[in-house]
Amino acid sequence: MCQPSNSDIIAFSSVAIALLAMLATFWQAKIAREHNKLSVRPFVEHSQSRLHGGHISISISNHGLGPAFITNLRLIHDSFEKPLNIVEYLDWVFEHIQLKDVDYEGTNITDETVVSSNKIITIFEFKLLDNQEHQFLFISEILDKTLIHINYRCVYGKTYSYHAPLTIA
């Protein structure tokens, strides 16, 4: 059997070092991709504001670092046959509960609505007059029995869900 020469040993060592360097590069690229996915992960939740006798608002916000692409936002209440979107929910509130002289605004969140990082979107708001205390209590009672369900995705396509009651904590 022949003995490898010094140049053969150097050549084999160079190939081994090159393969190890390539493996390290692939491993580093994998870690960097995982880090990039985490660094743009959105975190969506809802918030509310209820000023007694004044106004009631429900908002969604993204506290993550990347944008959230809302794929579905539904409100669920015991009285509903199916989950409703924002417009259907507000229609139901005003049709079935017979609220009168209440000023309100609603934002319909459609599929692929984008909520940027650190952005808040008010999805609906009731503006009440001082003499509408009973309507404030009535709307609060309805909201306390309503759940919000949000499906969203990140820029990498990974999907997330958020579910919570609209009750006052």
GILIN-V389195 format. One record per pair of residues at least 6 apart in sequence whose ideal C-beta (glycine too) atoms are under 7 Angstrom apart, sorted by sequence separation. I is the first residue (numbers start at 1). J is the second residue. D is the distance in Angstrom with one decimal. If there is no record, write none. Layout:
((I J D) (I J D))
This chain:
((50 56 5.0) (62 68 4.7) (93 99 6.6) (115 121 6.0) (153 159 4.8) (76 83 4.9) (128 135 6.0) (49 57 4.8) (75 83 6.6) (84 92 6.3) (128 136 5.3) (151 159 6.4) (152 160 5.6) (48 57 6.7) (74 83 3.5) (75 84 5.3) (48 58 5.1) (74 84 6.4) (151 161 5.4) (74 85 6.4) (150 161 7.0) (46 58 6.2) (47 59 5.1) (73 85 6.7) (150 162 4.4) (46 59 6.6) (73 86 7.0) (126 139 5.6) (46 60 5.2) (47 61 6.0) (75 89 4.5) (90 104 6.6) (107 121 6.2) (109 123 6.2) (149 163 5.1) (107 122 6.4) (44 60 6.1) (45 61 6.3) (90 106 4.8) (107 123 5.3) (147 163 6.4) (148 164 5.8) (106 123 6.8) (147 164 7.0) (44 62 5.3) (45 63 6.9) (106 124 4.3) (147 165 5.4) (148 166 5.9) (43 62 6.6) (87 106 6.3) (105 124 6.7) (42 62 5.1) (43 63 4.7) (86 106 5.2) (104 124 6.6) (105 125 5.1) (146 166 4.7) (43 64 3.7) (86 107 6.6) (87 108 4.9) (104 125 6.4) (42 64 3.8) (86 108 5.1) (104 126 4.8) (144 166 6.8) (41 64 5.2) (85 108 6.5) (86 109 6.0) (104 127 6.7) (143 166 4.5) (144 167 4.6) (41 65 6.6) (42 66 5.3) (44 68 4.9) (102 126 5.8) (103 127 4.3) (40 65 5.7) (41 66 6.0) (42 67 6.3) (39 65 5.7) (40 66 2.9) (42 68 3.5) (102 128 6.2) (102 132 6.8) (102 135 5.9) (90 124 6.0) (73 109 4.4) (99 135 5.9) (86 123 5.4) (86 124 6.1) (70 109 5.5) (72 111 7.0) (71 111 5.8) (97 138 6.8) (69 112 5.6) (70 113 4.4) (69 114 5.8) (70 115 6.4) (97 142 6.8) (67 114 5.3) (68 115 4.5) (67 115 6.8) (67 116 5.3) (93 142 6.4) (67 117 6.4) (66 117 6.2) (65 117 5.6) (62 115 4.3) (64 117 6.2) (62 116 6.6) (60 115 6.5) (62 117 5.8) (63 118 6.9) (62 118 6.9) (62 119 5.7) (61 119 6.8) (61 120 4.3) (59 120 5.1) (60 121 5.5) (59 121 6.2) (59 122 4.7) (60 123 6.0) (59 123 6.3) (57 122 5.4) (58 123 5.5) (58 124 5.6) (83 149 6.5) (78 145 6.0) (57 125 3.9) (77 145 5.8) (56 125 7.0) (77 146 4.8) (55 125 6.2) (56 126 4.5) (76 146 6.8) (44 115 6.5) (55 126 6.1) (75 146 5.5) (76 147 4.4) (55 127 4.9) (55 128 6.1) (75 148 5.9) (76 149 6.2) (54 128 6.3) (53 128 6.7) (74 149 4.9) (53 130 6.0) (73 150 5.1) (72 151 4.2) (53 133 5.4) (70 150 6.5) (71 151 4.7) (71 152 6.0) (70 152 5.0) (71 153 5.9) (53 136 5.6) (56 139 5.7) (69 152 6.0) (52 136 6.8) (56 140 6.7) (68 152 4.4) (69 153 4.9) (66 154 5.6) (67 155 6.5) (66 155 5.7) (50 140 6.4) (60 150 6.6) (46 148 5.3) (44 150 5.6) (44 152 5.3) (58 166 6.3) (42 152 6.3) (42 154 5.5) (41 154 5.7) (40 154 6.1) (40 155 5.6) (45 162 5.9) (44 162 5.3) (46 164 6.1) (48 166 6.5) (50 168 6.3) (37 156 5.2))
